[in-house]
């Protein structure tokens, strides 16, 4: 019976984000680890590897394919109310102890994740694009595992989606290289980045480097991608007032138009000692974001318990522009040209040109395809 590694190694193609080195070695350019991979070896993510001097990368399958509310990503400033056809593969370049998708992200790194072998479905980019058409998805998103390490596959799908007039997006840890961002730029509209901490020692614990993520946030904005940032607020890890202020000040310095989502941790995977995040902590974080000068701050995944921080409001006149209850849009007032209807101030984001057709009172739940 084939093992998981045998199956995954068979579902690969030659990579394009690669630098050839002497003696058959390669350097992978998909993430900021920039792994030097010798023949027969694997990168940190375990799913990109060197076979006979060629970098092999994931191709031809999904481990998850479902229609999500775009708000679940979360993107709050990208076509509110629309459906996002979301696909994912297996593997990650981080090893977060609190990962909520660890069954897909920690494949080939944690034997407990081997059951994800049952999630694998072979598909073509054309079939993913067909699924987006069936569910009338306005956006196609790479998520669930870390998309940077499966970028060649994502771009193949995005090319199909773009040909159909759809937006394309990443939900990512932000551990990118300039090369991968340039490779993605023609095919990507929006980039959600997790900013997990403002302390490098915390990032080292998760398998990353803080500077790489901060550089990605800046560079993605410079490239013209729509960027939203999420901080999962974990008690005892990154929830101090000082650290929340550091995060908010950094984002404001990049652009006050970046939406900042502060979301609640719940016990999962290997992190079961920390308390779940209470609503009052999210409210404190959201207030800090506003005080720091961010125009759009959201407190997420505790619907009905975070006051008005689920809604989009005009930073100039405080008019409510998009009303939300969890993943459901209950009101939409942004004008066709993306402005506040009361004061005329532009509202940063990607908005529908036909607000009368905004999809209100949707199901607010994902469904598998």
URUR-V749117 format. One line per field, one symbol per residue. burial: 1 if it has 16 or more other ideal C-beta (glycine too) atoms within 10 Angstrom, else 0. A space follows every 50 residues. Layout:
burial: ???
This chain:
burial: 00011001101100101100000001011111101010000111111111 10011111111111111111111111111111111111111111111110 11111111100010011011001010011011000011111111111111 11111111011100011111111111101110110011111111111110 01101111010111111011100011111111110011100011111101 11010011111111110010100100100011111111100101111111 11000100111111100010111101111011110001110000001111 1100100110010101001
